[in-house]
């Protein structure tokens, strides 16, 4: 297995080749005469020069891709590395030549860790210069076949204080636990993204086989104003330990699970389904009782048993096309709820500039919404504003009233 030093060393040599391709020697129009003699000995460049080449080319590529958030880094990383490898013509001779180079000390340190790529209870704090991290937390719950239950694990035991941007994916761990750890370890964080494992992004997750009640999908909240006010103040209180936070994504949907059931089972919505929605586990499978369903699940993947009496989660393809009926019924209350929640968070967290949520009406129901936010005082009154970055002239200003460490809109009639 390659060490981190080996990987960085290979990248250094690759980028040196990349620099040579970008800045070749000027063409003089005269072909040089071949020189016959002893082969020249290759003299390696000093590490400081390699560091400079590495930093220059990484900076150029970062500027080209215009990364802004930790989500951008994760999504574009494949394009980024493909650009480096494609430009450099990477092959095995670079591996043999890279054994002596050292890890560069310049630039920004980033880690993207897929599920299972880090040991459980991993101490990330030893990466003392790490600034950007995207960590998949899906291994935080694992099925125990011997105990016939899910066991919970702590994915990361500690984060480095140097961390500035953090994204956590496929989360089953309670947000309170994650936020408490992050606040204790890296209070200087400026961006936090918490992305839940849901029926939309992973309906085949084993966890949903044994958690089949509507209440188990607690990432589906409510768009009712009193509930939204309570919810936003609760989240703001959890985030008190991150006083420098500028960007926040919360993987909650500000509409209840009623919207899901409406889209799946009401005729006005079903005509927009791209596939036939199978709500029963026995539909089209040839299963006649619950015992057969359990046996089939065990034979298929050694996972949790399936209760054939429960409602089956929809396939991801069902959510792949927009539904005009959903837009008509839910767009307005969701926008009101997201604006209100964003405004309350902005009232609590002074540096906050951007808030996003999981959105039921977005692409495939998994693309986050986005709101720019700000706050201003008008005398003794606090005003917050919210606007959709993709809709010009969408800014709305809302007065906020504070009481007992809570913020909210003025009572009706004031």
RARA-V219931 format. One record per backbone hydrogen bond with DSSP energy under -0.5 kcal/mol. CO is the residue of the C=O (numbers start at 1). NH is the residue of the N-H. Records with the same first field share a line. If there is no record, write none. Layout:
CO->NH, NH
This chain:
3->7
4->8
5->9
6->10
7->11
8->12
9->13
10->14
11->15
12->16
13->17
14->18
15->19
16->20
17->21
18->22
19->23
29->31
34->36
35->37
42->44
46->49, 50
47->51
48->52
49->53
50->54
51->55
52->56
53->57
54->58
55->59
56->60
57->61
58->62
59->63
60->64
61->65
62->66, 67
69->73
70->74
71->75
72->76
73->77
74->77
76->80
77->81
78->82
79->83
80->84
81->85
82->86
83->87
84->88
85->89, 90
91->94, 95
92->96
93->97
94->98
95->98
98->101
109->131, 132
111->134
112->114
113->136
114->117
119->122
122->124, 157, 158
123->126
124->127
126->128
127->130
129->109
131->164, 165
132->111
133->167
134->113
135->137, 169
137->140
138->141
140->153
142->151
143->145
144->148, 149
149->144
151->142
153->155
154->121
155->122
158->124, 125
160->163
164->190, 191
165->133
166->193
167->135
168->195
169->137
171->197
174->177, 178
175->179
176->180
177->181
178->182
179->183
180->184
181->185
182->186
186->189
187->244
190->246, 247
191->166
192->249
193->168, 195
194->196, 251
195->171
196->198
198->202
202->205
205->208
206->209, 210
207->210, 211
210->212
213->216, 217
214->217
216->218
217->220
219->221, 253
224->228
225->229
226->230
227->231
228->232
229->233
230->234
231->235
232->236
233->237
234->238
235->239
237->240
238->241
239->242
242->245
246->353, 354
247->192
248->356
249->194, 251
250->252, 358
252->254, 358
253->221, 255
256->259
257->261
258->262
259->263
260->264
261->265
262->266
266->269, 270
267->271
269->272
270->273
276->278
277->279
279->312
280->283
282->284, 285, 286, 287
289->293
290->294
291->295
292->296
293->297
294->298
295->299
296->300
297->301, 302, 303
298->302
305->307
306->308
307->310
310->281
315->318
316->319
317->320
323->327
324->328
325->329
326->330, 331
327->331
330->334
331->335
332->336
333->337
334->338
335->339
336->340
337->341
338->342
339->343
340->344
341->345
342->346
343->347
344->348
345->349
348->350
349->352
353->373
354->248
355->371
356->250
357->369
358->254
359->362
362->365
363->366, 367
367->359
371->355
372->387
374->385
376->383
377->379
378->380, 381
381->378, 383
382->400
383->376
384->398
385->374
386->396
387->372, 389
388->391
390->392
391->394
396->386
398->384
400->382
401->408
403->406
406->403
408->401
411->414
